[in-house]
Amino acid sequence: MSDLPLDGVRVVDLSWIIAGPTATRFMAAMGAEVIKVGSGRRPDPSTRGPAFQAYNQSKLYCALNISSPEGLELVKQLIAVSDVVIENFAVGVIDRLGLSYEAASAARPDIIMVSSSGTGHFGPHKDYVAYGSLLQHYTGWNSISGNPGGEPVSGGLWADPWVGMELAMVTAAALNNRALTGQGQYIDFSMAEALTAGIPGAIVDYQMNHRVPEPMGNRDARYAPHGVYHCVGADRWVAIAVTNDEEWQSLCAVIQRPDLAVDPRFDNADGRRKHQEKLDAAITQWTSLLEDHEATRRLQETGVPSGPSLDICRVFNESQLREVGYINQIQTRDGELRELPGLPWRFEGGEEPIFTEAPILGQHNEYVYQELLGLSEHETNRLVEEQIIY
């Protein structure tokens, strides 16, 4: 037993690629026993890349061909001794496999089933097949991201990890509800709706004022100065966001431009937005003489929100992430140490989250089929030979 919040919870993870596995990774780190169910018949596409090692930490992994009748019966037996089942197939796939919520709840009446799809399981677009990078376009996010006058941002992979965190939180809420009421439930999760919920201002602005937002680059609709400014070195920048008059006065002091502080053109946000080009030039004249961390230090000391714009190499070596324990060392099967991200929250006074390396397909077959489901070694070997456990 442990005091991690999901200790004692068992999750059947039928999800793949990014969003679903991200959710179950969080659950596993919080103490849940996550059993990833995969098959050599149709492997998780992310297995080919290094991201699989992050999305599937701390899980168990069994092989099972659930498209076969015996495989279907085995996964139902597994659901019967579990608390949560999560899947993120295209709409209709899980039903065709014979694993609808009705089938899952027949195996365990208080099961919590989380079904995540691109646009949800109802509505005129429910049959759309989508990835997170495509849904960023479908939901309007990318249309308002990018530089003024330029084309919409073409890609990015932030939607899936974001949705994965929301899936983990809604599952935890459902588990809490079951603890209070004894009832399981079906959760129909729409990635598109989750993403659209992140831009309420743009949607309300259109309803009220019939304005369609356009890309603003690094600028803001309300605050100025607001942007990234070049520092010493190739591709080195500091981000600065001035959100009130006090921060504006502090900025003028630190960049040694008292003339800007008393200029009536800049004494409020509207005036500063109107003259952003002039202000950007003045700020860049100062930042271009400093290293980005040094510029950040001076700005932060005077109360100006700021931070260096880091590339991945510098993020990996960032002292803040390492000293607070966010970057974790994990022992691999080949004896090497791998460093991977942890959880973005802390449990005060409790056990540390669980982090182990991602498993390989079939690694935990013996535990799942013989210990949990009670199959004999002979029967397990037969199922392997017949590519049911496969």
N, C-alpha and C positions, 0 to 999 in steps of 0.2 A: 504493500500500500504506500501511496505517496500523498502529499497534500497539493499536488497540481490540480487545477480546477476540473479537468476532464478525466481524472483517474477513474478507472472502472467503466469507461464508455468504450464500446467497440464500434468501429465504423467500417462498413463495406464500401470500398472505394472503387466504383466502376468508371470513374472519370479518367480523362487523358488530356494530353498536351499541356495547357498552362492553368486556366482558371480553376478547374476542379482540383487538380493536384496541388495548386497553391493553397486552396482552402483546407484540404486534408493535411497538408504539411503543418499548417498552424495548429490544427487539432492534435496532431501527433506530438508536436512540441509541447502542447499543454497537457499531455498525459494520456490522451486517448490511444487505444490500440487500433491503429489503422491498418486494415488488410487491403492492399491494392490487388485487384483481380485483373490479370491481363492474359494475353494469349499469343503464342507464336504464330497463330493463324492470322492475326491482325495486330501487330505490335504497336505500342504507343509510339507515334511518329517522333515525339521529343526524345526518345531513347538514343537517337542518332547524334544528339548534340549535348554539350556540357550542361545546358540548363536543366536537364533531367536530374542531375546530381543535386541541384538546389531544390527543385519542386517536389522531390520525393524522399527527402531526408526523413529518418526516424520511422519509416514504415516497414511493414511486412509485405511480402510480394509472393502471391501464389499464381500458378498457371492454371487456366481453366477455359475450355472451349464452351462458352455458354450458348452457342448456337446449336449445340447438340442436345437431345432430350435429357441424357444423363447429366450433362454439364449444367443444364437449366435446373434440374432437380437438386444438384449439389449447391448451387448458389442460393437457392431458396432455403436449403438447410442452414447455410451460413447466415443468411438474413435472420432466420429464426432465433439465432443465438447472439444477435447483434442489436444495436440501438439505433443506428443511422445507416442509411444507404444513400449515396450521392452519385449522380451521373450527369454528364454534360454532352450526351449525344445529340444529333439533330432530332428535331421533333418527329415522333413516330417510331424511331429506332427501338427504344426500350420497350414499347408496346409490342412491336413485331417480334422481339426476342422472347416475349412472354413474361416480362418483368415490370408490368404496370404497377401503379400504387395498389390497385386491388389485389394483385398477385402477391406483392410484398406484404401487405397488411394481413393477407390470409396466412402467410407464414409466421408473422408476428403482429398481433393486433395493434400494439402501441408503437410500431416502427415510425421513425421520422424519415421521410423520403424527400430529398432535395434534388429537384430536376432543373438544371440550368441550361438555357438555350439562348440563341442569338436574340430572338424577338419574343420569347415566351411561347406557351403552348396553346394560346388562343388568339383569335384575330386574323385579319386578312393576310398578314405577312408571316404567319407562324411557320410556314414551310420553307422560309428562306434559310439557306445554309450560310453561316457566317462565322468569321473569325473576328477577334477583338480589333485588329487593325482595320478591318472593313467597317465594323460598327462605329468606329470613331468618325467615319465619313457619314454613315447613315444617320447618326444622331445629331449632326451639326457641329460636333466638336472641332473637326479639322477645318470647317469653313470659316471659323473665327480665329484660327491659329495660323501664324505666319507673319510675314512682313507686309506692310501696306502696299497695295497695288500688285502683290504677287499672287501666285497660285496657292490654293490651300495646301497645308502640310500633307505630304503624300502618305506617310506611314507612321511608324512608332508602335511600340508594344507595351504601352502602359495600361491599356484597358483591362487586359486579362489579369495581371497581378492585383489591380484595384478590385475587380469583381471577385477575385479569389478571397480577398480579405473580407468583403461583404458577405460572401457565402459562409465563411467561418463564423462571422458574428451572428448571422441569422440562424445558423444551426445551433449555436450556443443558446440563443434565445428560445428556440424550440425545445431544447433539452430542459431549460429552466421551466418552461410552461408544462412539460410532461411531469417534471418533479412536483409541480403544484397541483396538476389536475389529473395525472395518470393517463392523459391522452396523447397519442401520437398525431402526426399530421403530415399532409402533403404540401410542399413548398414549390410553387411554380415561379422560378426566378428568370426574369428577362434581363439580359445584359444591356440591351438597348435602353430599357427604362432606367436601369441603374446609372448609365452614363448620362442620359438626358437630365436626370435629377441633379447632376452636378453643374448645370448651367441654367438655373432658374431665372437669374437676372435677365439673360438674353431673351428667354421665352416670354417673360412678363413684359419686358420693354416692347417687344413686337406687338403683344396684345394691346397694350395701352397706347403706344405711340406709333405703331406701324413702322418701326425702324428695324432694319435688318443689320445686325452688327457686322462690321468688317474687320479683317485682321489689323492689329495695331502693333505687331512686333512685340517689343518689350515695354511698350508704353501702357498706361492705364487710363481708363475713361474718367477717373476722378482725381488721381494724384499726379503731381509732378514736382521735381524731376523723378523719373521712374525709368530705369534702363540699366544696361550693362556698359561699362566704360573701360577702355583699354588701359592696361598697365604695362610695366616693364616686362619684356620678353615676348616671344612669339605665342600668339593665341592665349594670352593671359588677360583676364577681365575681372572686374569687381561689379557686382550687382548692387544698386542703390535704390531704395524706395522711400521717398519723403512723403509722409501721410498727414502732416499737420504743420502749422506755422512755427511751432517750437523746433521741430526737426529741421525746418528750412533755415532758421536762424543758426542752429548748430552747424549745419552743413556749410553755410557761408563762413562761419568762424574757422572751421577746420581746414577749408581750402584757401583760407586767407583772402577772402573776397568780401570785405565789409561793405564795399560799394553796392554789391548785389542785395545785401540785407536791407539797405535803406532805399533801394530803388522802388518807387511806387508801382511800377509795372509788375513787380513780383511779390507784392504783399499779400496775395491770396492765391488759392489753388487755380482759379480760373485764369488769372494773369500768368501764372507760371506755365500752365498748359499752353497758352497762346504763344509763348516765347520759348518753347522747349529747345529749339535748335541753338539759340544763343546760350542757354543754360548748359546744355550738353557740351558745347564747345568749352565753356569755362571749367566744367568739372573734369573733362578729359585732359585739359591742360595740366591739372593737378595730378590726376591718377596716372598719367603717362610717365611720371617721374618716380613712381613707387611700385614695389612688388605687390601683388594682389593681397597677400595676407597682411602686409604692413598697412596698406590702405584700409583694409577691413578693420584692423586693430584701432587705428586712429579714429575712424568713423564711429565704431561701436563705443569707444570711450567717451564720445560726446553725445551718445544717444541716437545716432543715425542708423536706422536699419540697413544692414549691408552684409555681404558675404562674397567670398571668392567663387567664381564660376569654374568648377573643377572638372577635369576629364576623368575617365574611369580609373586610370592608373593612380591619380592623386586621391581619388575617393578611397581606393583600396588601402592606401597608406595613411589615410587621415587619422590623426591622433585621437580625435574625439570619438570616432567609431570604435577604435581599438581599446581605449582606456575605459570605456563604459561597458565593454564586453559584448558589443554588437557583432563584431567579427569573431567567429568561433573556429578553433582548430578541431578537425575531425580526423580520427585515425581511419585509414582506408584498409581494405583487404590486402593490398600489396605492401603494407607497412609504411606508406607515406602519410604525411600530414597534409590535409587540404583545408584551406580557410574559406568559410562560406558565411553569408549573412545569418543573423539570428532573428529574434523577435523584436519588433519596434515598440515593445512595452515591457515593463518590469513587474515582477511579483515581489513586493516588499516583504522581507522576512521569511519567504518560502523557499521551496526547492528551485533549483535552476531548471529552465526548460530542457527537454530531452532532445539532443541532437546526435544522430548517428548517420553514417553515410547512406546514400540511396542503395536499396537492394537491387539484386538482379532477378530477372523473371524466374519463378520457380524456387527461389531460395528458401522459402518457408512452406513448401508443400507438405512436408512431414508434420509440422505443427498444425497446419490448418486441417488437413484431411484425417490424420490419425489421432491427434490430441483433441481437437475441437469437435470434429464430426464423427469420430469413433470408428473410422474405417480401419480394416486390417492392413498390414503391410502387403499381403498378397493382393487384396482388392485394389489398393493404391497402385501397385505395379501394373495390374491389368488395365486400369484406366489410363496409365501413362502409355502403355503399349498401344492402346486403341485410340490414342490422341484425344482423349476426353480431358485428362489433365495434360494440357499442352499449350 
